[in-house]
Amino acid sequence: MAAETVVRRVRHTAPRRTDTDTERRNAAAALQRALDRRDNGGATGH
């Protein structure tokens, strides 16, 4: 009888994004845009 070998296959995939993760990214991007608008050139500004 031939010796049986067990082959374990591991699938390397990126974790799926959840809705909360997408919402968090969108909120972070919106916050960054708001901060970028406020930072308009230092003390003098426009």
C-alpha positions in Angstrom: 0.0 0.0 0.0 1.2 3.5 -0.8 1.5 6.0 2.0 -1.1 8.7 1.9 0.1 12.2 2.3 -2.1 15.1 3.4 -1.6 18.2 1.5 -2.9 21.4 3.1 -3.5 24.2 0.8 -3.6 27.7 2.2 -5.2 30.4 0.2 -3.5 33.8 0.6 -6.2 36.4 0.0 -6.8 39.8 1.3 -9.5 40.1 3.9 -12.8 41.3 2.5 -13.8 44.9 3.2 -16.8 45.4 5.3 -19.3 48.2 5.0 -18.0 49.7 8.3 -14.4 49.7 6.9 -15.6 51.5 3.7 -17.5 54.0 5.8 -14.5 54.6 8.0 -12.3 55.2 5.0 -14.8 57.6 3.5 -15.1 59.5 6.8 -11.3 59.7 7.1 -11.1 61.1 3.5 -13.8 63.6 4.1 -12.1 64.8 7.3 -8.8 65.1 5.5 -10.4 67.2 2.8 -12.0 69.5 5.4 -8.6 69.9 7.1 -6.9 70.6 3.8 -9.5 73.4 3.1 -8.7 75.0 6.5 -5.0 74.9 6.0 -4.8 77.7 3.3 -1.4 79.2 3.6 -0.3 79.8 7.2 -0.8 83.0 9.1 -1.8 85.2 6.2 -4.1 82.8 4.4 -6.5 83.8 1.7 
